[in-house]
Amino acid sequence: MADRSFLNWPFFEERHRVLADALDRWAAANLAGIDHSDVDAACRELVAKLGEGGWLEYSAVDPDDVGSVLDVRSLCIIRETLARHDGLADFAFAMQGLGTGAISLFGTAAQKREWLSRTRAGAALSAFALSEPKSGSDVANLDLAAREDGGSYVLDGEKTWISNGGIADMYTLFARTGEAPGAKGISAFLVPADMPGLSIAERLEVIAPHPLARLSFENCRIPKSAMLGKPGEGFKIAMSVLDVFRSTVAAAALGFARRALDEAVSRSTSRELFGAPLSDLQMVQGHIADMALDIDASALLVYRAAWLKDSGAPRVSREAAMAKLYATDRAQSVIDKAVQIHGGDGVRKGSVVESLYREIRALRIYEGASDVQKVIIARQTLAGG
């Protein structure tokens, strides 16, 4: 049973503890039987279940409530809890939030009504289309062009490593509109998946199966009303979305690490070696101590960043970068120790810790690789915070 004492930390309110308990019970009752053999079908099923359960209401603002805001602590609690139960369930929830984050933060009332009512109900899947073949971490260097033509924009180019690519109903897309060089010449758009000129160029397979694709745009015409915010604000919009959701990636890593520790404790207390439980060995105890320390330190960084954002901090780039860097790197270490404690069973395909080992690696890359987080932390530290 995962440690829940962190919920008594002063970062949280009673509603967060209620949320954590309710979701934990729901996940135990609803996620165990999901068939992952068909990843696309599993993601659609998970989004539908999360919508029916009401959990996707946390992923975006309420389009009927002008004062509705994203609660980052709730997002982190949900991702941590889902990741502890099922990595694909965490992915399904995360993409509903990331894919619509720009609408929550910058969308018009009409855009919110059109899309958020559907994504919050699990009736439509969303995606965040930022990365390109030549611009992953270097977002300002993207090439996909949005050419103004009368009352429309015409899209030409590619996006790649797009989560939910191929199954999404809507893509939040970032394209170069050319108002200025670099970051100031990028705009954001909402592009329905069935727009003529948008095609799936390639489905991408990775070590932990998720729906990913390379998208091709060829003379794809979208109305000017599809733009989010103003021309040239795309980079600001993308960074604002990541400022909210980067902490949640750290929370997912934390969930994976907690599950790995639970599995390691169970294994070490039930498996005997040389006539005594593994847990009697000082080296194993050392591993368990390191795992517990890494988890608590990660949780402090994750929920500090989330609490700061919820408390009204305009930007938490440094704090979110610290949380993502530390939590994802330490989760990798925690899971590796769990595999070691399990011995041969730790690398058996389909075992819990083997699945966690494959799941965690991508989190150190997407939404800003670990090396990029170090750059962010260093620059802000050198600038005086």
Buried (B, 14 or more C-beta within 10 A) or exposed (E): EBEEEBBEEEBBEEEBBEBBEBBBEBBEEBBEEBEBEEBBBBBBBBBBBBBEBBBBBBBBBBBEEEEBEBBBBBBBBBBBBBBBBBBBBBBBBBBBBBBBBBBBBBBEEEBBEBBBBBBBBBEBBBBBBBBBEEBBBEBBBBEBBBBEEEEBBBBBBBBBBBBBBBBBBBBBBBBBBBBEEEBBBBBBBBBBBEBEBBEBBBBBEEEBBBBBBBBBBBEBBBEEEBBBBEBBBBBBBBBBBBBBBBBBBBBBBBBBBBBBBBBBBBBBBEBEEEEEBBBBBEEBEEBBEBBBEBBEEBBBBBBBBBBBBBEEEEEBBBBBBBBBBBBBBBBBBBBBBBBBBBEEBBEEEEBBBBBBBBBBBBBBBBBBBBEBBEEBBEEBEEEEE
